[in-house]
Amino acid sequence: MVVMTKRLSVRTEGEVDIVDLTGEVEKAVEDSGLRRGIATVFVPGSTGALTTIEYEPGLLYDLPVALERIAPRNAVYEHEKRWHDGNGHSHVRASVLGSSLTVPFEDRKLTLGTWQQIVFVELDVRPRTRELVVQIVGE
């Protein structure tokens, strides 16, 4: 078994910017030379998240709207009371979505569904440059 690690730099526009990472993760798997295994993408940080989505305008609109229903920006958050940084809702949203995603691969290809893309969701209230970790395990 072989373990390889790659880092992806992602520049975001700020709150609820959704960035398609599928091509970069696919390339990391292909470049690894491994035929089958798993690729895990991880965001170090507590205000970013990873998930899969059909990356199309309707869902790019719907996901932020759903997140606003789940953890409204203007609700009262204890985090905000302590730190006064305006991103209590960002932390809650990131916790709900999660900080990592694992996708199996076969024949150097991710086993994603036809309309399924890997996306990073920026949940902080300001633009950021994120360094994501892609760890590939396989043979």
C-alpha positions as CSV (number, residue, x, y, z in Angstrom):
1,M,0.0,0.0,0.0
2,V,1.2,3.5,-0.9
3,V,0.3,6.8,0.6
4,M,0.8,10.1,-1.3
5,T,-0.1,13.6,-0.2
6,K,-0.7,16.6,-2.4
7,R,-1.8,20.2,-1.5
8,L,-4.2,22.3,-3.4
9,S,-4.4,26.1,-3.1
10,V,-7.8,27.5,-3.5
11,R,-8.6,31.2,-3.5
12,T,-12.2,32.0,-2.5
13,E,-14.4,35.1,-2.8
14,G,-15.8,34.7,0.7
15,E,-19.0,33.4,2.3
16,V,-20.6,30.5,0.5
17,D,-18.3,30.6,-2.5
18,I,-18.5,27.1,-4.0
19,V,-15.3,25.9,-5.8
20,D,-15.3,22.8,-8.1
21,L,-12.3,20.7,-7.2
22,T,-13.1,17.6,-9.2
23,G,-10.5,18.2,-12.0
24,E,-7.7,18.9,-9.5
25,V,-8.5,15.8,-7.4
26,E,-8.8,13.6,-10.6
27,K,-5.4,14.9,-11.7
28,A,-3.8,14.1,-8.3
29,V,-5.2,10.5,-8.6
30,E,-3.9,10.1,-12.2
31,D,-0.5,11.6,-11.3
32,S,-0.2,9.3,-8.3
33,G,0.3,6.3,-10.6
34,L,-1.9,4.2,-8.3
35,R,-4.5,2.1,-10.0
36,R,-7.1,1.7,-7.2
37,G,-7.7,3.0,-3.7
38,I,-9.2,6.1,-2.0
39,A,-8.6,9.8,-2.3
40,T,-9.4,11.9,0.8
41,V,-9.7,15.7,0.5
42,F,-9.4,17.6,3.8
43,V,-9.6,21.3,4.7
44,P,-7.5,22.4,7.7
45,G,-9.7,25.0,9.3
46,S,-13.0,25.4,11.0
47,T,-14.9,27.6,8.5
48,G,-14.5,25.6,5.3
49,A,-16.2,22.4,4.1
50,L,-16.1,19.7,1.5
51,T,-19.0,17.9,-0.1
52,T,-20.3,16.7,-3.4
53,I,-22.9,18.4,-5.5
54,E,-24.1,18.7,-9.1
55,Y,-22.2,21.8,-9.9
56,E,-24.9,23.7,-11.8
57,P,-26.5,27.2,-11.3
58,G,-29.6,25.9,-9.6
59,L,-27.8,24.1,-6.9
60,L,-25.1,26.8,-6.6
61,Y,-28.1,29.0,-5.6
62,D,-29.9,26.4,-3.5
63,L,-27.1,25.3,-1.2
64,P,-26.4,28.7,0.2
65,V,-30.1,29.2,0.7
66,A,-30.4,25.9,2.6
67,L,-27.4,26.8,4.7
68,E,-29.0,30.1,5.7
69,R,-32.1,28.1,6.9
70,I,-29.9,25.7,8.9
71,A,-27.6,28.3,10.5
72,P,-28.9,31.8,9.9
73,R,-26.3,34.5,9.7
74,N,-28.2,36.8,12.0
75,A,-28.9,34.2,14.8
76,V,-27.2,34.6,18.2
77,Y,-24.1,32.5,18.5
78,E,-22.0,32.1,21.6
79,H,-18.9,32.1,19.4
80,E,-19.8,35.5,18.3
81,K,-20.3,36.7,21.8
82,R,-16.8,35.6,22.7
83,W,-14.8,36.5,19.6
84,H,-16.9,39.3,17.9
85,D,-15.6,38.1,14.4
86,G,-18.9,37.8,12.7
87,N,-18.5,34.1,11.7
88,G,-20.4,32.1,14.4
89,H,-22.7,30.8,11.7
90,S,-19.7,29.9,9.5
91,H,-18.4,27.5,12.2
92,V,-21.8,25.9,12.6
93,R,-22.3,25.5,8.8
94,A,-18.8,24.0,8.4
95,S,-19.6,21.5,11.2
96,V,-22.8,20.4,9.5
97,L,-21.1,19.9,6.1
98,G,-17.8,18.4,7.3
99,S,-14.1,19.0,6.8
100,S,-13.3,16.0,4.6
101,L,-14.5,13.8,1.8
102,T,-13.3,10.4,0.7
103,V,-13.8,9.0,-2.9
104,P,-12.7,5.6,-4.0
105,F,-11.0,5.3,-7.4
106,E,-10.5,2.4,-9.8
107,D,-8.2,2.3,-12.9
108,R,-6.9,5.8,-11.9
109,K,-10.4,7.3,-12.1
110,L,-12.6,8.6,-9.4
111,T,-15.9,6.6,-9.0
112,L,-18.1,9.7,-8.9
113,G,-21.6,9.6,-10.3
114,T,-22.3,11.2,-13.6
115,W,-23.6,14.5,-12.2
116,Q,-21.4,14.5,-9.0
117,Q,-18.6,16.9,-8.4
118,I,-16.3,17.5,-5.5
119,V,-16.6,21.0,-4.1
120,F,-15.1,23.2,-1.5
121,V,-17.5,25.5,0.3
122,E,-16.0,28.7,1.8
123,L,-18.1,29.5,4.8
124,D,-16.0,32.3,6.4
125,V,-17.2,35.8,6.0
126,R,-14.2,37.0,4.0
127,P,-12.2,35.9,1.0
128,R,-9.5,33.4,1.8
129,T,-6.7,31.4,0.3
130,R,-7.1,27.8,1.5
131,E,-4.5,25.0,1.4
132,L,-6.4,21.8,1.1
133,V,-4.8,18.4,1.6
134,V,-5.4,15.5,-0.8
135,Q,-4.2,12.2,0.5
136,I,-4.2,9.2,-1.8
137,V,-4.0,5.7,-0.5
138,G,-3.8,2.7,-2.8
139,E,-1.9,0.2,-4.9
